[in-house]
Amino acid sequence: MPSKRLDALIAIGKLIAPKAKLADELVSALETPEDYVDRFASELDQRGIDGPVDHLPWVALVRGLAEAVAVVELDDHTDAETVRRSIEQLGGCPRGAFAWMKHDGELADRSTAELLELTGKALLAKATQLAELDGEANRRWLVIVPEDRAAELVKLGKAAGYRGIELVTGARLHQATKERVAAARQAARHTAPGARGPARELRYFARGKETWTVSAAEAGFETCYEKPRVKYYVHHYFDDAAAARAGQKRLLAEWAAAGFREVDQAEFAALPHADTAYINWTAPFPDDASYVVEGKEIVRCTELRGDAIVQAAGTIGYNFGELQSVYHCKTAAAAAKRYAQHIAADAHFPAISRTEVVRRYR
């Protein structure tokens, strides 16, 4: 290994865990890989490594950091509580980094990818950066560093030349949510009779070639609207079950007043439908709303609408509003307070005007 690559690996170790002594292990993984593999055979076997491999020095770095409790290993089926406990054990994790979990109405349904994006976003608000040091199959190894040293960490990763270090900022939250919702809907369509757990009741409504579906969901209910070349989902959240039932009753009454009638599954299936869960549709952009840009390509909109907060997002130039969340509050005052909290949580993202958003989609 060229000395520059070894120096970069050692520098990464010192940046993440200043007190850990990793140099000897890294040199061993390079100069005597057979001995290194024999020494850590049981641990390496868990990563499918039974002999010297080109990236063994990087594996040695991750192993050494894990031993120093400076990196956590999570799989793609990790729940919210495990994510919290795992990351809180890392040195440098700020107090209150997971306060957001108390206010997330979708927490129980979140995928691991969503949980990590939300965690990364919350940590950035506290000047701390969550980063994915390594990943394979359904596992990933995560570290945290001061935000002002994140760029240095990425640069050192490139210098080492084994793995690209990914910063977790919340920019991929929208995509992760889309993937989770799409997977859940696909699983629901293919649930075999007699499968464990009760299936959600899905109701169908139609008006010409337009359709709505509605089903119960955590803390509320989910709907999907579709007509030729238009398709989007809306998850409605409420403070309690009674409010959710009343909210769904009002919505069904609105659909009926607009000319939608309830149909059975066979009639619904006979109507035109897109072949995919998402079709890259772009919704109208609300006039009186707050817009921020997450990363380089995700725009997110938050709108106060009476006693509700409406959030939507999209990939700039491709889609917008295909997945919407509506948080229903008991009063307009409560909604205004919650809206202010949403805006404060997004304050570290660059703001963008509606005019500029529209321009970027042209």
C-alpha positions as CSV (number, residue, x, y, z in Angstrom):
1,M,0.0,0.0,0.0
2,P,1.4,3.4,-0.9
3,S,2.2,5.4,2.2
4,K,-0.3,8.1,1.3
5,R,-3.2,5.5,1.5
6,L,-1.9,4.1,4.8
7,D,-1.6,7.7,6.1
8,A,-5.1,8.4,5.0
9,L,-6.5,5.4,6.8
10,I,-4.6,6.3,10.0
11,A,-5.9,9.8,9.7
12,I,-9.5,8.6,9.4
13,G,-9.1,6.5,12.5
14,K,-7.7,9.5,14.5
15,L,-10.4,11.8,13.3
16,I,-13.2,9.4,14.4
17,A,-11.6,7.9,17.5
18,P,-8.6,10.0,18.6
19,K,-7.6,7.7,21.4
20,A,-7.8,4.4,19.4
21,K,-4.5,2.9,18.3
22,L,-5.1,1.4,14.9
23,A,-1.8,1.9,13.1
24,D,-0.4,-1.6,13.9
25,E,-3.6,-3.3,12.9
26,L,-3.7,-1.5,9.6
27,V,-0.1,-2.3,8.8
28,S,-0.7,-5.9,9.6
29,A,-3.7,-6.1,7.3
30,L,-1.4,-4.8,4.5
31,E,1.9,-6.5,5.1
32,T,0.8,-9.9,6.5
33,P,-2.8,-10.3,5.3
34,E,-2.8,-14.1,5.9
35,D,-1.9,-13.6,9.5
36,Y,-4.4,-10.8,9.9
37,V,-7.2,-13.1,8.5
38,D,-6.2,-15.9,10.8
39,R,-6.1,-13.6,13.8
40,F,-9.6,-12.2,13.3
41,A,-11.1,-15.2,11.4
42,S,-14.4,-15.3,13.4
43,E,-15.2,-11.6,12.9
44,L,-14.1,-11.6,9.3
45,D,-16.2,-14.7,8.6
46,Q,-19.3,-12.6,9.5
47,R,-18.4,-10.4,6.6
48,G,-17.9,-13.3,4.2
49,I,-14.1,-12.9,4.3
50,D,-12.1,-16.1,4.6
51,G,-8.9,-15.0,3.0
52,P,-6.9,-11.9,2.0
53,V,-8.9,-9.4,-0.1
54,D,-7.9,-6.1,-1.7
55,H,-9.9,-4.0,0.7
56,L,-8.7,-5.8,3.9
57,P,-7.0,-2.6,5.3
58,W,-10.4,-0.8,5.1
59,V,-12.1,-3.7,6.8
60,A,-9.4,-3.5,9.5
61,L,-10.1,0.2,10.0
62,V,-13.8,-0.5,10.5
63,R,-13.1,-3.4,12.8
64,G,-10.7,-1.4,14.9
65,L,-13.2,1.5,15.2
66,A,-16.0,-0.8,16.2
67,E,-13.8,-2.3,18.9
68,A,-13.2,1.3,20.1
69,V,-17.0,1.8,20.1
70,A,-16.6,4.6,17.6
71,V,-18.7,2.9,14.8
72,V,-22.1,1.2,15.0
73,E,-23.3,-1.6,12.7
74,L,-26.9,-1.6,11.7
75,D,-28.9,-3.7,9.3
76,D,-31.7,-2.6,7.0
77,H,-34.4,-3.9,9.4
78,T,-33.4,-1.9,12.5
79,D,-36.2,-0.2,14.4
80,A,-36.3,3.4,15.7
81,E,-35.4,2.5,19.3
82,T,-32.4,0.4,18.3
83,V,-31.2,3.2,16.0
84,R,-31.4,5.7,18.9
85,R,-29.6,3.4,21.4
86,S,-26.9,2.5,18.9
87,I,-26.0,6.1,17.9
88,E,-26.3,7.5,21.3
89,Q,-23.5,5.3,22.5
90,L,-21.1,6.9,20.1
91,G,-18.7,9.5,21.7
92,G,-19.7,13.0,20.5
93,C,-23.4,12.3,20.1
94,P,-25.0,15.5,21.4
95,R,-27.8,15.5,24.0
96,G,-31.3,15.7,22.6
97,A,-30.3,14.4,19.2
98,F,-33.3,12.2,19.1
99,A,-35.9,14.5,20.5
100,W,-37.5,14.6,17.0
101,M,-38.7,11.0,17.5
102,K,-41.3,12.2,20.1
103,H,-43.0,14.3,17.4
104,D,-42.8,12.0,14.4
105,G,-46.2,10.5,13.6
106,E,-44.8,8.0,11.2
107,L,-42.0,6.7,13.5
108,A,-43.4,3.2,13.9
109,D,-43.6,2.8,10.1
110,R,-40.3,4.3,9.2
111,S,-37.7,2.2,7.3
112,T,-34.1,2.1,8.6
113,A,-33.1,4.4,5.7
114,E,-35.7,7.0,6.7
115,L,-34.7,6.8,10.4
116,L,-31.0,7.4,9.5
117,E,-31.8,10.3,7.2
118,L,-33.9,11.9,9.9
119,T,-31.2,11.3,12.4
120,G,-28.6,12.8,10.1
121,K,-30.8,15.9,9.7
122,A,-31.3,16.3,13.5
123,L,-27.6,15.8,14.2
124,L,-26.7,18.5,11.6
125,A,-28.9,20.9,13.6
126,K,-26.5,20.3,16.5
127,A,-23.3,20.7,14.4
128,T,-22.7,17.0,14.2
129,Q,-22.4,14.9,11.1
130,L,-23.6,11.3,10.7
131,A,-21.6,9.4,8.0
132,E,-21.8,5.9,6.5
133,L,-18.2,4.6,6.7
134,D,-18.9,1.2,5.0
135,G,-21.8,-0.8,3.7
136,E,-22.6,-4.1,2.1
137,A,-25.7,-6.1,1.3
138,N,-28.2,-5.2,4.1
139,R,-25.7,-3.8,6.6
140,R,-24.0,-0.4,7.1
141,W,-21.4,0.9,9.5
142,L,-22.0,4.5,10.8
143,V,-19.9,7.1,12.6
144,I,-20.4,10.6,13.8
145,V,-17.9,13.5,13.6
146,P,-18.1,17.3,14.1
147,E,-19.8,18.9,11.2
148,D,-16.8,21.1,10.5
149,R,-14.7,18.1,9.9
150,A,-17.1,16.2,7.6
151,A,-15.5,17.5,4.4
152,E,-12.1,16.4,5.7
153,L,-13.4,12.9,6.4
154,V,-14.8,12.5,2.9
155,K,-11.5,13.8,1.4
156,L,-9.5,11.3,3.5
157,G,-11.8,8.5,2.3
158,K,-11.1,9.4,-1.3
159,A,-7.4,9.4,-0.5
160,A,-7.5,6.0,1.0
161,G,-9.2,4.8,-2.1
162,Y,-11.3,1.9,-0.8
163,R,-14.8,3.1,0.0
164,G,-16.6,6.4,-0.7
165,I,-17.7,7.8,2.7
166,E,-21.4,8.9,2.5
167,L,-22.6,11.8,4.6
168,V,-26.1,11.3,5.9
169,T,-27.9,14.7,5.9
170,G,-31.6,14.0,5.3
171,A,-31.3,14.8,1.6
172,R,-32.4,11.3,0.7
173,L,-35.3,11.2,3.1
174,H,-37.9,11.8,0.4
175,Q,-36.6,9.0,-1.8
176,A,-36.4,6.6,1.2
177,T,-40.0,7.3,2.1
178,K,-41.2,6.7,-1.5
179,E,-39.4,3.4,-1.5
180,R,-40.9,2.4,1.8
181,V,-44.4,3.3,0.8
182,A,-44.0,1.6,-2.6
183,A,-42.7,-1.6,-1.0
184,A,-45.6,-1.6,1.5
185,R,-48.1,-1.3,-1.2
186,Q,-46.5,-4.0,-3.3
187,A,-46.5,-6.3,-0.2
188,A,-50.1,-5.6,0.4
189,R,-51.1,-6.5,-3.1
190,H,-49.2,-9.8,-2.9
191,T,-50.3,-10.8,0.6
192,A,-51.5,-14.4,0.4
193,P,-54.7,-15.5,2.2
194,G,-54.0,-16.7,5.7
195,A,-50.9,-14.6,6.0
196,R,-50.0,-13.5,9.6
197,G,-51.6,-10.3,10.8
198,P,-54.8,-8.7,9.6
199,A,-54.7,-7.1,6.2
200,R,-55.7,-3.4,6.0
201,E,-59.1,-2.9,4.5
202,L,-58.7,-1.0,1.2
203,R,-61.8,0.9,-0.1
204,Y,-62.2,2.0,-3.7
205,F,-63.9,5.1,-5.1
206,A,-64.3,6.1,-8.8
207,R,-65.6,9.0,-10.9
208,G,-65.1,8.3,-14.6
209,K,-61.4,7.4,-15.0
210,E,-60.5,9.1,-11.7
211,T,-60.0,6.9,-8.6
212,W,-59.4,7.3,-4.9
213,T,-58.4,4.5,-2.4
214,V,-58.4,4.8,1.4
215,S,-57.0,2.5,4.1
216,A,-56.3,2.7,7.8
217,A,-52.7,3.5,8.8
218,E,-50.7,4.3,11.8
219,A,-52.1,7.5,13.5
220,G,-54.5,8.1,10.7
221,F,-55.3,6.9,7.2
222,E,-53.7,6.8,3.7
223,T,-55.2,7.7,0.4
224,C,-54.2,7.5,-3.2
225,Y,-55.5,9.5,-6.1
226,E,-55.1,8.5,-9.7
227,K,-56.2,9.4,-13.2
228,P,-54.3,9.1,-16.5
229,R,-50.9,10.7,-16.1
230,V,-51.5,11.8,-12.5
231,K,-50.9,9.7,-9.3
232,Y,-50.1,10.7,-5.8
233,Y,-50.5,9.5,-2.2
234,V,-51.6,11.4,0.9
235,H,-51.0,10.2,4.5
236,H,-53.3,11.9,6.9
237,Y,-52.2,12.2,10.6
238,F,-54.3,12.9,13.6
239,D,-53.8,13.4,17.4
240,D,-56.0,10.4,18.3
241,A,-58.1,7.6,16.8
242,A,-61.4,9.4,17.3
243,A,-60.2,12.4,15.3
244,A,-58.9,10.1,12.6
245,R,-62.3,8.4,12.2
246,A,-64.0,11.7,12.1
247,G,-61.5,13.0,9.5
248,Q,-62.0,10.0,7.3
249,K,-65.8,10.4,7.5
250,R,-65.5,14.0,6.4
251,L,-63.2,13.1,3.5
252,L,-65.5,10.4,2.2
253,A,-68.4,12.8,2.4
254,E,-66.4,15.3,0.3
255,W,-65.6,12.6,-2.3
256,A,-69.3,11.7,-2.5
257,A,-70.3,15.3,-3.0
258,A,-67.7,15.6,-5.8
259,G,-69.4,12.6,-7.6
260,F,-67.1,9.7,-6.5
261,R,-68.9,6.5,-5.8
262,E,-67.6,3.4,-3.9
263,V,-66.8,0.5,-6.2
264,D,-65.5,-3.0,-5.6
265,Q,-62.0,-4.2,-6.3
266,A,-62.9,-5.8,-9.7
267,E,-64.4,-2.5,-11.0
268,F,-61.5,-0.5,-9.7
269,A,-59.0,-2.9,-11.3
270,A,-60.8,-2.5,-14.7
271,L,-60.0,1.2,-14.7
272,P,-56.8,2.5,-16.2
273,H,-53.8,2.4,-13.8
274,A,-50.1,3.2,-14.0
275,D,-47.8,0.2,-14.0
276,T,-45.6,1.7,-11.3
277,A,-46.2,3.1,-7.8
278,Y,-44.7,6.5,-8.9
279,I,-44.9,8.1,-12.3
280,N,-42.8,11.3,-11.9
281,W,-45.8,13.5,-11.7
282,T,-45.4,17.2,-10.7
283,A,-48.1,18.7,-8.6
284,P,-49.0,22.5,-8.6
285,F,-46.7,24.5,-6.2
286,P,-48.6,26.2,-3.4
287,D,-48.4,29.9,-3.4
288,D,-48.2,30.6,0.3
289,A,-45.7,28.0,1.5
290,S,-42.2,27.6,2.8
291,Y,-39.7,25.9,0.4
292,V,-36.2,24.5,1.2
293,V,-33.7,22.5,-0.7
294,E,-32.2,19.4,0.8
295,G,-28.9,18.4,-0.8
296,K,-28.7,19.4,-4.4
297,E,-31.9,17.9,-5.9
298,I,-34.7,17.6,-3.3
299,V,-37.1,20.4,-2.8
300,R,-39.5,20.3,0.2
301,C,-42.6,22.4,0.8
302,T,-44.4,23.0,4.0
303,E,-47.8,24.8,4.0
304,L,-50.1,25.9,6.8
305,R,-53.7,25.3,5.7
306,G,-56.2,26.2,8.3
307,D,-56.0,23.6,11.1
308,A,-53.5,21.4,9.1
309,I,-49.9,21.4,8.0
310,V,-49.3,20.0,4.5
311,Q,-45.9,18.7,3.5
312,A,-44.7,17.6,0.0
313,A,-41.4,17.1,-1.7
314,G,-39.9,16.1,-5.0
315,T,-36.8,15.8,-7.1
316,I,-36.1,19.1,-8.8
317,G,-37.0,18.9,-12.5
318,Y,-38.6,15.5,-12.3
319,N,-41.5,15.2,-9.8
320,F,-43.2,17.0,-6.9
321,G,-46.0,16.1,-4.5
322,E,-46.2,12.4,-5.3
323,L,-46.1,11.7,-1.6
324,Q,-47.8,14.2,0.7
325,S,-48.3,14.3,4.5
326,V,-51.2,16.2,6.1
327,Y,-50.9,16.7,9.9
328,H,-54.4,17.6,11.2
329,C,-54.5,19.6,14.5
330,K,-57.4,20.2,16.8
331,T,-57.3,24.0,16.2
332,A,-55.8,26.5,13.8
333,A,-53.7,27.9,16.7
334,A,-52.3,24.4,17.3
335,A,-51.5,24.0,13.7
336,A,-49.8,27.4,13.6
337,K,-47.6,26.3,16.5
338,R,-46.7,23.0,14.9
339,Y,-46.1,24.7,11.6
340,A,-43.5,27.0,13.3
341,Q,-41.8,23.9,14.7
342,H,-41.6,22.4,11.2
343,I,-40.1,25.6,9.8
344,A,-37.5,25.8,12.7
345,A,-36.5,22.1,12.1
346,D,-35.8,23.0,8.4
347,A,-33.9,26.2,9.2
348,H,-30.5,24.7,8.4
349,F,-31.5,23.9,4.9
350,P,-31.2,26.7,2.2
351,A,-34.5,28.5,1.6
352,I,-35.7,28.8,-2.0
353,S,-38.6,31.0,-3.4
354,R,-41.6,29.5,-5.1
355,T,-40.6,31.4,-8.3
356,E,-37.2,29.8,-8.3
357,V,-38.7,26.4,-7.7
358,V,-41.0,26.8,-10.7
359,R,-38.1,28.0,-12.8
360,R,-36.0,24.9,-12.0
361,Y,-38.9,22.6,-13.0
362,R,-39.2,24.1,-16.5
